[in-house]
Amino acid sequence: MQPTAAALPAIELKGIAKVYRLYQSPSEQALDVFGLSRLRFWRQPQYHDRAALEDIDLTIRRGERLGIIGRNGAGKTTLLKLITGNFAPTRGTVTVNGSVQALINIGLGFHPEFTGYENIHASLVYNGLGEHEIESAIADIVDFVELGEYLHQPIKTYSMGMQSRLYFATATAIRPDILIIDEVLGAGDAYFSVKSADRMRRLTSAGSTLLLVSHSMTQILQFCDESIWLENGRVMMRDSSLTVINAYEKFISEMERRNKASSAGPLMGERNWLTEKMVQQLLDEVRTAKQQVAAEHEFEGGVSQWQGAPGPRIAGFEVLDGDGRPTAHLATGDPVRFVVELEAAEPAIYPCTVCILTYTLDGKWLTRHLSQEYRLDFVHHARHRITLSYDRLLLGNGAYLISVATYKVLDLSDLATAEFYEILARSYRIQVRDADLADMTLFHHPGDWSMAALSSMHEAVAEPSGALAAPPPLASPD
């Protein structure tokens, strides 16, 4: 019995490899393309093969939202172009079930001499929309871009931001089964970035399968439930987006630390060896950390610990309620304490600044608290406890992530000189409940209201104590 269309995965890649042949000169490439290089049998071929992707097995279910992260050159865009059919794999099979809309080179096919309206219409016709669908899509695009009369002008007269709005709105006016996006969520200024994000949410909530490549970890957390990490053309990890991002950021941090530690830098072969070894070590650490989660405390994606300079290590972290009980469930307005316990393997006196940060689940940074620089004496004391106290918790309803970091050197005016001992990155999750469950405010900023009635434009009149002044009578219309 054949599976129904709904039961089939949206995308399936089996044994995929993509190999590029790199030539030393254009003439060598021409000889090889026309099969003439074999006539010069006495010479070694003047090219070498480079695998952009290797041993990729990937199944993406319908309606899944998958992020793809990795360094430049890791193979992210190549993977997308194999799925869209722009490239053919060297080995393996790619199966795509459903219509695909790819925002990789948005604006491709837009003619600079045509008006905004003409380009919109041509793009929608190219994507196979009928006349009734085109009318509805054009109205949607015009409402989104807010370009007014500029839509009657050639797009060569548009600024880059105006072009970005038009390209993005036109590409996302289609409702595909599979939406593929490669680094194009900016769409202009901050105002339109928010509009773009809202448009993306509506698209994905309608059931489209999403593949998103981005260097913005906030965007990945915002839109993607799961992510994969590509490194040197291979899938290193697939898990929840937060788990993958924590591992990837830890890997990047370790790479930067090792590069700083070696002024001359390692040879290329050694650097590649170190990278492969480091990736495997980090993956092992993530798997181990996920098994270390205490039942009482809610850790998100495992404990992601980044090791830095030798010195104090985070031996424990707790959130305490007003009665001093460890908890991950808090109420707005209640007192709360964040307690960090530190220990050191080597007895010494260490300079130490503690930092605690709060994030939303989609990666937005809300609060940061920096301690003073302490001189921690581990010669006479085995442990030190550092506490951050809130008289009243001002966070609103919702779940939040906590990061804890300890620094040897931290100068906010020159972050390039920062040197950390350890970072526990976005690992601890707390749940906050507000008395008003319908209130979606993220942060309750303290403030006081006052009112004064004015007898003239510049003179305030004192109000009777305990009573509000009656409003002036309304003028009757003549």
VOPAGU-2260 file (C-alpha; in pm, 1 decimal, decimal comma):
REM VOPAGU-2260
SITE   aa  ch    i         X         Y         Z
SITE  MET   A    0       0,0       0,0       0,0
SITE  GLN   A    1     141,7     335,8    -106,6
SITE  PRO   A    2     157,6     607,3     162,1
SITE  THR   A    3     -75,7     901,3     111,7
SITE  ALA   A    4      67,0    1239,2      11,8
SITE  ALA   A    5       5,6    1370,0     364,1
SITE  ALA   A    6     206,5    1082,4     512,4
SITE  LEU   A    7     509,5    1144,1     292,7
SITE  PRO   A    8     789,4    1363,5     430,4
SITE  ALA   A    9     816,4    1710,7     281,7
SITE  ILE   A   10    1186,3    1659,4     199,7
SITE  GLU   A   11    1407,4    1351,4     206,7
SITE  LEU   A   12    1779,6    1338,0     129,2
SITE  LYS   A   13    1961,0    1003,7     116,7
SITE  GLY   A   14    2337,0     959,2      88,8
SITE  ILE   A   15    2385,1    1308,4     -52,9
SITE  ALA   A   16    2726,7    1434,0    -159,6
SITE  LYS   A   17    2813,4    1740,6    -364,6
SITE  VAL   A   18    3169,4    1756,2    -496,1
SITE  TYR   A   19    3321,6    2050,0    -683,5
SITE  ARG   A   20    3624,9    2016,7    -906,3
SITE  LEU   A   21    3865,6    2306,1    -848,5
SITE  TYR   A   22    4106,3    2386,6   -1131,4
SITE  GLN   A   23    4438,3    2568,1   -1120,6
SITE  SER   A   24    4354,8    2771,0   -1433,7
SITE  PRO   A   25    4065,8    2833,7   -1679,5
SITE  SER   A   26    4255,3    2650,4   -1954,5
SITE  GLU   A   27    4277,6    2337,2   -1738,6
SITE  GLN   A   28    3901,5    2359,6   -1680,5
SITE  ALA   A   29    3831,0    2392,1   -2055,0
SITE  LEU   A   30    4048,6    2089,3   -2136,3
SITE  ASP   A   31    3870,7    1878,8   -1873,8
SITE  VAL   A   32    3519,2    1989,1   -1976,2
SITE  PHE   A   33    3579,6    1885,2   -2338,3
SITE  GLY   A   34    3751,6    1562,0   -2237,3
SITE  LEU   A   35    4088,2    1669,5   -2376,1
SITE  SER   A   36    4290,3    1647,4   -2055,5
SITE  ARG   A   37    4323,0    1269,6   -2093,0
SITE  LEU   A   38    4514,4    1326,1   -2418,5
SITE  ARG   A   39    4794,8    1473,2   -2208,0
SITE  PHE   A   40    4844,1    1142,0   -2028,5
SITE  TRP   A   41    5200,5    1227,6   -1930,7
SITE  ARG   A   42    5077,6    1509,4   -1701,4
SITE  GLN   A   43    4899,7    1482,6   -1372,1
SITE  PRO   A   44    4551,4    1645,8   -1371,2
SITE  GLN   A   45    4579,2    2007,3   -1256,9
SITE  TYR   A   46    4276,1    2004,4   -1032,6
SITE  HIS   A   47    4149,3    1866,6    -704,7
SITE  ASP   A   48    3805,2    1772,7    -576,5
SITE  ARG   A   49    3641,7    1948,7    -282,4
SITE  ALA   A   50    3335,8    1804,5    -109,6
SITE  ALA   A   51    3088,9    2082,4     -22,2
SITE  LEU   A   52    2849,9    1822,8     124,9
SITE  GLU   A   53    2919,6    1465,4     227,8
SITE  ASP   A   54    2708,8    1178,0     366,9
SITE  ILE   A   55    2392,9    1384,2     420,0
SITE  ASP   A   56    2086,3    1186,1     529,4
SITE  LEU   A   57    1800,9    1417,3     622,2
SITE  THR   A   58    1424,1    1375,6     655,9
SITE  ILE   A   59    1205,3    1682,0     710,7
SITE  ARG   A   60     842,3    1620,9     802,0
SITE  ARG   A   61     549,6    1823,7     670,4
SITE  GLY   A   62     492,7    2137,5     875,7
SITE  GLU   A   63     834,1    2113,2    1043,0
SITE  ARG   A   64    1035,8    2431,0    1097,4
SITE  LEU   A   65    1405,1    2349,9    1064,8
SITE  GLY   A   66    1693,6    2591,0    1118,6
SITE  ILE   A   67    2030,1    2540,4     949,2
SITE  ILE   A   68    2337,4    2694,1    1114,4
SITE  GLY   A   69    2710,2    2674,0    1057,6
SITE  ARG   A   70    3013,6    2877,4     965,6
SITE  ASN   A   71    3068,6    3034,3     623,0
SITE  GLY   A   72    3157,5    2760,4     376,5
SITE  ALA   A   73    2995,2    2484,7     583,7
SITE  GLY   A   74    2758,6    2391,5     297,8
SITE  LYS   A   75    2433,8    2561,3     406,6
SITE  THR   A   76    2346,4    2735,2      78,6
SITE  THR   A   77    2460,1    2434,3    -126,6
SITE  LEU   A   78    2217,2    2218,1      71,6
SITE  LEU   A   79    1930,7    2457,9      -1,2
SITE  LYS   A   80    2012,8    2469,9    -372,3
SITE  LEU   A   81    2009,8    2090,6    -391,8
SITE  ILE   A   82    1661,0    2091,0    -239,5
SITE  THR   A   83    1535,4    2362,0    -477,7
SITE  GLY   A   84    1682,2    2180,5    -778,2
SITE  ASN   A   85    1932,8    2452,9    -869,4
SITE  PHE   A   86    2215,3    2201,7    -821,9
SITE  ALA   A   87    2228,6    1828,3    -889,6
SITE  PRO   A   88    2392,7    1605,9    -628,3
SITE  THR   A   89    2714,2    1423,3    -715,0
SITE  ARG   A   90    2578,8    1121,9    -527,0
SITE  GLY   A   91    2252,8    1035,7    -355,2
SITE  THR   A   92    1887,4    1124,0    -406,1
SITE  VAL   A   93    1678,0    1430,2    -321,1
SITE  THR   A   94    1299,2    1387,3    -291,1
SITE  VAL   A   95    1073,2    1691,2    -250,1
SITE  ASN   A   96     696,5    1647,5    -203,7
SITE  GLY   A   97     512,2    1975,9    -255,3
SITE  SER   A   98     552,6    2321,6    -403,9
SITE  VAL   A   99     868,4    2511,8    -308,2
SITE  GLN   A  100     923,2    2885,4    -270,3
SITE  ALA   A  101    1289,0    2976,4    -217,3
SITE  LEU   A  102    1406,5    3311,2     -82,6
SITE  ILE   A  103    1772,8    3262,5    -168,5
SITE  ASN   A  104    1839,6    3523,7    -435,2
SITE  ILE   A  105    1528,4    3735,0    -385,5
SITE  GLY   A  106    1485,0    4003,9    -644,8
SITE  LEU   A  107    1617,9    3774,3    -915,3
SITE  GLY   A  108    1408,4    3840,8   -1227,4
SITE  PHE   A  109    1298,0    4190,2   -1120,4
SITE  HIS   A  110    1370,1    4436,8   -1400,9
SITE  PRO   A  111    1510,8    4774,8   -1293,0
SITE  GLU   A  112    1326,1    4959,3   -1572,6
SITE  PHE   A  113     984,7    4818,5   -1475,1
SITE  THR   A  114     766,7    4978,6   -1209,5
SITE  GLY   A  115     701,6    4816,3    -875,4
SITE  TYR   A  116     353,1    4709,3    -986,5
SITE  GLU   A  117     483,6    4562,0   -1313,4
SITE  ASN   A  118     752,1    4361,5   -1134,8
SITE  ILE   A  119     505,3    4234,4    -873,6
SITE  HIS   A  120     261,3    4118,3   -1142,0
SITE  ALA   A  121     534,7    3950,7   -1349,2
SITE  SER   A  122     670,5    3766,0   -1043,9
SITE  LEU   A  123     326,9    3638,2    -941,0
SITE  VAL   A  124     248,4    3520,2   -1295,2
SITE  TYR   A  125     585,3    3342,0   -1307,9
SITE  ASN   A  126     495,2    3159,4    -985,3
SITE  GLY   A  127     173,6    3028,8   -1142,8
SITE  LEU   A  128     -93,4    3232,3    -964,1
SITE  GLY   A  129    -429,7    3281,5   -1135,5
SITE  GLU   A  130    -579,8    3625,6   -1197,5
SITE  HIS   A  131    -801,6    3616,0    -887,4
SITE  GLU   A  132    -508,0    3505,7    -669,6
SITE  ILE   A  133    -288,6    3775,7    -825,0
SITE  GLU   A  134    -535,4    4051,6    -733,3
SITE  SER   A  135    -545,6    3934,3    -371,9
SITE  ALA   A  136    -166,1    3894,0    -355,0
SITE  ILE   A  137    -102,1    4241,6    -500,7
SITE  ALA   A  138    -332,1    4398,5    -239,2
SITE  ASP   A  139    -141,9    4211,3      33,3
SITE  ILE   A  140     198,2    4321,1    -101,9
SITE  VAL   A  141      94,0    4686,1    -140,6
SITE  ASP   A  142     -34,3    4690,6     217,5
SITE  PHE   A  143     289,9    4539,0     349,1
SITE  VAL   A  144     548,1    4751,3     164,4
SITE  GLU   A  145     386,0    5092,6     232,8
SITE  LEU   A  146     554,4    5244,9     -74,6
SITE  GLY   A  147     251,8    5437,9    -202,2
SITE  GLU   A  148     312,4    5621,1    -529,6
SITE  TYR   A  149     664,3    5479,4    -557,1
SITE  LEU   A  150     506,8    5157,0    -685,0
SITE  HIS   A  151     432,4    5343,3   -1008,6
SITE  GLN   A  152     804,4    5427,2   -1049,1
SITE  PRO   A  153    1084,8    5209,7   -1195,6
SITE  ILE   A  154    1250,5    5012,8    -916,5
SITE  LYS   A  155    1591,3    5147,4   -1024,0
SITE  THR   A  156    1482,5    5467,0    -843,2
SITE  TYR   A  157    1426,8    5279,0    -513,9
SITE  SER   A  158    1666,3    5277,5    -222,0
SITE  MET   A  159    1811,2    4942,7    -111,1
SITE  GLY   A  160    1567,9    4931,2     180,9
SITE  MET   A  161    1267,5    4992,5     -46,7
SITE  GLN   A  162    1385,9    4718,4    -282,9
SITE  SER   A  163    1427,5    4477,0      10,2
SITE  ARG   A  164    1069,3    4539,7     121,0
SITE  LEU   A  165     935,7    4477,3    -230,0
SITE  TYR   A  166    1140,2    4161,2    -289,5
SITE  PHE   A  167    1052,6    4012,6      48,5
SITE  ALA   A  168     680,8    4094,4      27,8
SITE  THR   A  169     648,0    3953,1    -324,8
SITE  ALA   A  170     832,9    3631,9    -239,8
SITE  THR   A  171     624,2    3573,1      74,4
SITE  ALA   A  172     291,8    3651,1     -94,8
SITE  ILE   A  173     301,7    3294,0    -228,1
SITE  ARG   A  174     166,9    3024,4       6,8
SITE  PRO   A  175     395,3    2729,6     -71,9
SITE  ASP   A  176     407,3    2381,7      82,0
SITE  ILE   A  177     779,4    2435,0     150,2
SITE  LEU   A  178     937,2    2773,5     223,4
SITE  ILE   A  179    1316,8    2802,7     201,4
SITE  ILE   A  180    1489,8    3116,2     330,0
SITE  ASP   A  181    1857,5    3208,3     317,9
SITE  GLU   A  182    1948,2    3519,0     522,9
SITE  VAL   A  183    1675,1    3751,7     391,7
SITE  LEU   A  184    1465,3    3839,7     697,5
SITE  GLY   A  185    1595,0    4196,4     742,8
SITE  ALA   A  186    1372,5    4367,5     483,2
SITE  GLY   A  187    1493,4    4717,6     567,5
SITE  ASP   A  188    1481,7    4909,9     894,9
SITE  ALA   A  189    1379,0    4794,2    1242,0
SITE  TYR   A  190    1010,0    4867,9    1180,9
SITE  PHE   A  191    1001,2    4648,9     872,1
SITE  SER   A  192    1211,4    4381,4    1038,8
SITE  VAL   A  193     929,3    4342,3    1292,1
SITE  LYS   A  194     670,8    4335,4    1011,4
SITE  SER   A  195     879,0    4074,0     828,9
SITE  ALA   A  196     897,7    3855,7    1138,7
SITE  ASP   A  197     520,0    3876,2    1185,8
SITE  ARG   A  198     468,5    3785,4     818,6
SITE  MET   A  199     697,8    3485,2     863,8
SITE  ARG   A  200     502,8    3368,7    1169,1
SITE  ARG   A  201     175,2    3380,0     976,0
SITE  LEU   A  202     326,9    3181,7     689,8
SITE  THR   A  203     464,6    2905,8     911,3
SITE  SER   A  204     153,1    2887,7    1130,5
SITE  ALA   A  205     -47,0    2815,7     812,9
SITE  GLY   A  206     130,1    2479,1     790,1
SITE  SER   A  207     415,7    2546,9     549,2
SITE  THR   A  208     736,6    2351,3     600,7
SITE  LEU   A  209    1018,3    2597,4     674,8
SITE  LEU   A  210    1392,1    2572,5     614,0
SITE  LEU   A  211    1576,7    2876,6     747,2
SITE  VAL   A  212    1948,0    2947,3     707,9
SITE  SER   A  213    2065,9    3233,1     926,7
SITE  HIS   A  214    2367,2    3358,4    1120,2
SITE  SER   A  215    2119,0    3521,4    1361,2
SITE  MET   A  216    2064,1    3276,1    1643,7
SITE  THR   A  217    1770,0    3488,3    1762,3
SITE  GLN   A  218    1591,9    3432,6    1429,5
SITE  ILE   A  219    1657,9    3058,8    1447,1
SITE  LEU   A  220    1514,2    3040,6    1801,3
SITE  GLN   A  221    1220,6    3258,5    1699,1
SITE  PHE   A  222    1107,6    3055,1    1398,9
SITE  CYS   A  223    1253,8    2702,5    1423,2
SITE  ASP   A  224    1164,1    2418,1    1658,7
SITE  GLU   A  225    1459,4    2202,7    1549,9
SITE  SER   A  226    1793,8    2286,3    1390,4
SITE  ILE   A  227    2088,8    2116,3    1227,2
SITE  TRP   A  228    2450,2    2225,6    1254,3
SITE  LEU   A  229    2663,2    2187,4     941,9
SITE  GLU   A  230    3042,0    2177,8     967,5
SITE  ASN   A  231    3272,7    2096,2     675,0
SITE  GLY   A  232    2981,0    1968,3     468,1
SITE  ARG   A  233    2852,5    1722,8     731,0
SITE  VAL   A  234    2558,3    1728,9     969,9
SITE  MET   A  235    2725,0    1745,8    1310,5
SITE  MET   A  236    2409,5    1765,6    1518,6
SITE  ARG   A  237    2029,9    1770,6    1498,3
SITE  ASP   A  238    1819,3    1852,5    1803,3
SITE  SER   A  239    1602,8    2128,6    1948,8
SITE  SER   A  240    1716,8    2469,4    1825,1
SITE  LEU   A  241    1837,0    2580,7    2167,8
SITE  THR   A  242    2042,7    2264,4    2220,7
SITE  VAL   A  243    2207,9    2295,0    1879,7
SITE  ILE   A  244    2274,0    2668,5    1917,9
SITE  ASN   A  245    2429,6    2619,6    2262,0
SITE  ALA   A  246    2665,4    2355,1    2122,2
SITE  TYR   A  247    2749,4    2564,2    1813,9
SITE  GLU   A  248    2818,4    2882,4    2011,9
SITE  LYS   A  249    3035,0    2685,0    2252,4
SITE  PHE   A  250    3230,0    2547,8    1955,9
SITE  ILE   A  251    3280,7    2897,9    1809,4
SITE  SER   A  252    3389,2    3031,9    2148,3
SITE  GLU   A  253    3644,3    2751,8    2185,8
SITE  MET   A  254    3774,2    2816,0    1833,1
SITE  GLU   A  255    3823,9    3184,4    1914,2
SITE  ARG   A  256    3995,8    3101,3    2243,1
SITE  ARG   A  257    4240,6    2863,8    2074,5
SITE  ASN   A  258    4312,1    3111,4    1797,2
SITE  LYS   A  259    4394,2    3377,7    2056,7
SITE  ALA   A  260    4615,5    3135,0    2247,5
SITE  SER   A  261    4831,2    3076,9    1940,4
SITE  SER   A  262    4977,6    3402,9    1813,3
SITE  ALA   A  263    5132,9    3244,0    1506,2
SITE  GLY   A  264    4837,8    3009,4    1448,0
SITE  PRO   A  265    4856,0    2640,1    1361,1
SITE  LEU   A  266    4924,7    2500,4    1017,8
SITE  MET   A  267    4614,9    2442,5     802,9
SITE  GLY   A  268    4630,3    2064,6     839,6
SITE  GLU   A  269    4664,3    2092,8    1215,2
SITE  ARG   A  270    4378,1    2344,6    1231,5
SITE  ASN   A  271    4145,8    2103,8    1046,7
SITE  TRP   A  272    4248,2    1819,9    1277,8
SITE  LEU   A  273    4184,5    2033,6    1583,7
SITE  THR   A  274    3844,0    2135,0    1447,6
SITE  GLU   A  275    3726,8    1776,9    1392,1
SITE  LYS   A  276    3857,1    1669,0    1731,9
SITE  MET   A  277    3697,1    1968,4    1902,0
SITE  VAL   A  278    3357,1    1913,5    1738,2
SITE  GLN   A  279    3344,5    1552,5    1854,9
SITE  GLN   A  280    3453,5    1653,1    2205,5
SITE  LEU   A  281    3183,1    1921,1    2225,1
SITE  LEU   A  282    2915,5    1682,9    2100,0
SITE  ASP   A  283    3016,7    1432,0    2367,2
SITE  GLU   A  284    2999,9    1705,1    2631,9
SITE  VAL   A  285    2649,3    1807,8    2523,1
SITE  ARG   A  286    2523,7    1448,7    2536,9
SITE  THR   A  287    2676,4    1401,5    2882,6
SITE  ALA   A  288    2536,1    1731,7    3010,8
SITE  LYS   A  289    2181,6    1632,6    2907,5
SITE  GLN   A  290    2209,4    1334,4    3143,4
SITE  GLN   A  291    2316,3    1554,6    3436,2
SITE  VAL   A  292    1988,6    1746,6    3470,2
SITE  ALA   A  293    1843,4    1745,7    3820,5
SITE  ALA   A  294    1471,4    1663,0    3838,4
SITE  GLU   A  295    1384,1    1964,0    4056,7
SITE  HIS   A  296    1533,3    2219,8    3820,5
SITE  GLU   A  297    1435,6    2275,8    3459,8
SITE  PHE   A  298    1740,3    2298,7    3240,2
SITE  GLU   A  299    1674,8    2380,9    2876,8
SITE  GLY   A  300    1874,5    2187,2    2619,9
SITE  GLY   A  301    2119,0    2052,6    2876,4
SITE  VAL   A  302    2376,3    2242,2    3076,6
SITE  SER   A  303    2581,6    2428,9    2816,1
SITE  GLN   A  304    2906,8    2512,5    2994,5
SITE  TRP   A  305    3188,4    2696,2    2820,0
SITE  GLN   A  306    3528,9    2663,0    2984,5
SITE  GLY   A  307    3766,0    2958,0    2962,7
SITE  ALA   A  308    4063,2    3073,9    3168,5
SITE  PRO   A  309    4173,7    2854,3    3461,6
SITE  GLY   A  310    4020,8    2968,4    3788,6
SITE  PRO   A  311    3681,9    2960,5    3964,0
SITE  ARG   A  312    3424,2    2716,1    3829,3
SITE  ILE   A  313    3046,1    2728,0    3873,9
SITE  ALA   A  314    2980,7    2448,8    4123,8
SITE  GLY   A  315    2611,6    2524,0    4166,3
SITE  PHE   A  316    2332,3    2758,0    4059,9
SITE  GLU   A  317    1993,3    2792,7    4227,5
SITE  VAL   A  318    1689,4    3016,9    4208,4
SITE  LEU   A  319    1532,8    3067,7    4552,5
SITE  ASP   A  320    1185,6    3200,2    4631,2
SITE  GLY   A  321    1102,1    3437,3    4917,5
SITE  ASP   A  322    1114,8    3150,3    5168,4
SITE  GLY   A  323    1458,4    3038,7    5051,5
SITE  ARG   A  324    1332,5    2728,4    4870,4
SITE  PRO   A  325    1486,9    2624,4    4537,7
SITE  THR   A  326    1231,2    2657,4    4258,1
SITE  ALA   A  327    1191,8    2714,7    3887,6
SITE  HIS   A  328     834,7    2849,8    3928,1
SITE  LEU   A  329     804,5    3211,5    4037,1
SITE  ALA   A  330     534,1    3476,7    4070,3
SITE  THR   A  331     551,1    3836,6    3949,4
SITE  GLY   A  332     604,7    4073,0    4242,1
SITE  ASP   A  333     758,0    3813,9    4475,8
SITE  PRO   A  334    1114,6    3830,8    4610,3
SITE  VAL   A  335    1368,5    3604,6    4442,1
SITE  ARG   A  336    1738,2    3527,0    4477,6
SITE  PHE   A  337    1982,0    3386,5    4221,4
SITE  VAL   A  338    2262,7    3200,6    4398,6
SITE  VAL   A  339    2592,6    3107,6    4232,5
SITE  GLU   A  340    2843,6    2884,6    4414,4
SITE  LEU   A  341    3204,7    2888,0    4298,2
SITE  GLU   A  342    3499,1    2658,8    4363,8
SITE  ALA   A  343    3854,4    2640,6    4229,2
SITE  ALA   A  344    4086,5    2348,1    4162,3
SITE  GLU   A  345    4398,1    2550,2    4251,1
SITE  PRO   A  346    4415,0    2752,4    4575,3
SITE  ALA   A  347    4475,2    3117,1    4488,9
SITE  ILE   A  348    4313,9    3460,7    4503,5
SITE  TYR   A  349    4119,1    3523,4    4181,8
SITE  PRO   A  350    3958,2    3842,0    4047,9
SITE  CYS   A  351    3600,2    3756,2    3954,0
SITE  THR   A  352    3297,7    3939,8    3814,0
SITE  VAL   A  353    2968,5    3748,6    3797,8
SITE  CYS   A  354    2711,9    3817,1    3524,9
SITE  ILE   A  355    2350,7    3692,1    3517,6
SITE  LEU   A  356    2136,0    3746,4    3208,6
SITE  THR   A  357    1770,1    3676,9    3129,1
SITE  TYR   A  358    1634,3    3587,8    2784,0
SITE  THR   A  359    1297,7    3505,9    2633,0
SITE  LEU   A  360    1268,2    3157,0    2483,0
SITE  ASP   A  361    1323,1    3299,1    2134,2
SITE  GLY   A  362    1654,5    3451,2    2236,7
SITE  LYS   A  363    1564,6    3814,8    2310,7
SITE  TRP   A  364    1790,8    3957,4    2580,3
SITE  LEU   A  365    1589,0    4120,7    2861,1
SITE  THR   A  366    1812,7    4187,3    3162,7
SITE  ARG   A  367    2180,0    4188,4    3257,3
SITE  HIS   A  368    2324,6    4218,7    3607,1
SITE  LEU   A  369    2698,3    4257,8    3666,8
SITE  SER   A  370    2849,5    4220,5    4011,1
SITE  GLN   A  371    3140,8    4424,8    4135,4
SITE  GLU   A  372    3483,4    4269,1    4084,4
SITE  TYR   A  373    3538,8    4040,1    4382,4
SITE  ARG   A  374    3874,9    3909,3    4507,0
SITE  LEU   A  375    3789,1    3547,3    4581,0
SITE  ASP   A  376    4021,4    3383,3    4832,0
SITE  PHE   A  377    4038,1    3010,9    4757,9
SITE  VAL   A  378    4350,7    2973,9    4971,8
SITE  HIS   A  379    4155,0    2984,9    5298,0
SITE  HIS   A  380    3804,5    2899,4    5168,8
SITE  ALA   A  381    3692,0    2600,9    4960,5
SITE  ARG   A  382    3384,3    2774,5    4815,5
SITE  HIS   A  383    3230,3    3117,0    4768,4
SITE  ARG   A  384    2861,8    3199,9    4730,3
SITE  ILE   A  385    2753,1    3507,7    4533,1
SITE  THR   A  386    2386,5    3612,4    4541,0
SITE  LEU   A  387    2177,8    3844,7    4324,0
SITE  SER   A  388    1856,7    3949,2    4504,2
SITE  TYR   A  389    1533,6    4102,2    4371,5
SITE  ASP   A  390    1299,9    4258,7    4626,0
SITE  ARG   A  391    1025,9    4216,2    4363,8
SITE  LEU   A  392    1041,7    4011,0    4045,4
SITE  LEU   A  393     920,3    4236,7    3763,7
SITE  LEU   A  394     908,4    3984,9    3478,3
SITE  GLY   A  395     562,9    3912,0    3335,1
SITE  ASN   A  396     387,7    3588,1    3242,1
SITE  GLY   A  397     597,6    3337,2    3052,0
SITE  ALA   A  398     905,6    3117,0    3041,0
SITE  TYR   A  399    1257,1    3263,2    3048,0
SITE  LEU   A  400    1613,6    3138,9    3009,3
SITE  ILE   A  401    1898,9    3230,8    3243,7
SITE  SER   A  402    2269,3    3254,5    3160,8
SITE  VAL   A  403    2539,8    3272,2    3427,9
SITE  ALA   A  404    2898,0    3376,1    3355,9
SITE  THR   A  405    3213,5    3441,1    3557,4
SITE  TYR   A  406    3480,5    3673,4    3419,5
SITE  LYS   A  407    3846,4    3725,1    3497,1
SITE  VAL   A  408    3849,5    4049,7    3294,7
SITE  LEU   A  409    3537,4    4242,0    3189,6
SITE  ASP   A  410    3542,7    4598,9    3061,7
SITE  LEU   A  411    3211,9    4692,9    2897,9
SITE  SER   A  412    3381,7    4975,8    2708,6
SITE  ASP   A  413    3624,4    4727,6    2548,9
SITE  LEU   A  414    3462,3    4384,4    2519,7
SITE  ALA   A  415    3745,5    4259,7    2298,2
SITE  THR   A  416    3959,4    4231,7    2613,0
SITE  ALA   A  417    3700,3    4026,5    2805,1
SITE  GLU   A  418    3828,5    3697,9    2946,2
SITE  PHE   A  419    3588,3    3452,7    3108,3
SITE  TYR   A  420    3637,2    3164,7    3347,4
SITE  GLU   A  421    3312,5    2989,0    3264,9
SITE  ILE   A  422    2976,7    3052,3    3097,3
SITE  LEU   A  423    2660,3    2855,1    3160,8
SITE  ALA   A  424    2479,0    2968,0    2845,5
SITE  ARG   A  425    2098,3    2988,9    2834,3
SITE  SER   A  426    2075,1    2663,7    3026,5
SITE  TYR   A  427    1840,0    2735,4    3315,0
SITE  ARG   A  428    1466,8    2783,6    3256,9
SITE  ILE   A  429    1224,4    2958,5    3490,8
SITE  GLN   A  430     848,4    2994,3    3463,0
SITE  VAL   A  431     690,7    3319,9    3583,8
SITE  ARG   A  432     320,3    3354,9    3663,6
SITE  ASP   A  433     152,4    3693,5    3685,0
SITE  ALA   A  434    -164,8    3745,8    3887,4
SITE  ASP   A  435    -329,6    3864,3    3565,7
SITE  LEU   A  436    -284,7    3563,0    3337,4
SITE  ALA   A  437    -412,0    3761,1    3037,0
SITE  ASP   A  438    -141,4    4027,8    3074,0
SITE  MET   A  439     135,8    3955,1    2821,4
SITE  THR   A  440     370,3    4230,9    2944,5
SITE  LEU   A  441     731,3    4109,9    2947,4
SITE  PHE   A  442     853,1    4351,8    3212,9
SITE  HIS   A  443     661,6    4556,9    3470,7
SITE  HIS   A  444     863,9    4876,2    3499,8
SITE  PRO   A  445     793,3    5062,9    3826,0
SITE  GLY   A  446     635,0    5404,6    3785,3
SITE  ASP   A  447     396,6    5649,6    3953,2
SITE  TRP   A  448     101,8    5826,3    3792,8
SITE  SER   A  449      -0,1    6182,6    3875,8
SITE  MET   A  450    -257,5    6425,9    3741,3
SITE  ALA   A  451    -303,9    6800,3    3754,5
SITE  ALA   A  452    -583,0    7007,8    3601,9
SITE  LEU   A  453    -469,9    7325,3    3425,3
SITE  SER   A  454    -660,1    7655,4    3459,7
SITE  SER   A  455    -454,6    7788,7    3168,3
SITE  MET   A  456    -188,7    7654,3    2933,9
SITE  HIS   A  457      86,5    7691,0    3195,0
SITE  GLU   A  458     -77,2    7697,8    3538,2
SITE  ALA   A  459    -166,7    7387,4    3737,8
SITE  VAL   A  460    -458,9    7391,2    3981,4
SITE  ALA   A  461    -439,0    7176,7    4294,5
SITE  GLU   A  462    -708,8    6910,0    4318,8
SITE  PRO   A  463    -926,5    6867,6    4628,8
SITE  SER   A  464    -782,9    6594,1    4847,3
SITE  GLY   A  465    -937,4    6253,3    4779,5
SITE  ALA   A  466   -1147,2    6373,9    4485,8
SITE  LEU   A  467   -1101,4    6415,2    4116,4
SITE  ALA   A  468   -1194,1    6743,3    3953,1
SITE  ALA   A  469   -1501,4    6736,1    3731,0
SITE  PRO   A  470   -1423,1    6766,4    3362,8
SITE  PRO   A  471   -1508,1    7097,1    3194,8
SITE  PRO   A  472   -1853,0    7107,3    3029,7
SITE  LEU   A  473   -1864,5    7018,3    2663,6
SITE  ALA   A  474   -1935,4    7306,0    2428,4
SITE  SER   A  475   -2276,1    7266,5    2263,9
SITE  PRO   A  476   -2260,9    7260,0    1884,3
SITE  ASP   A  477   -2418,3    7552,5    1703,3
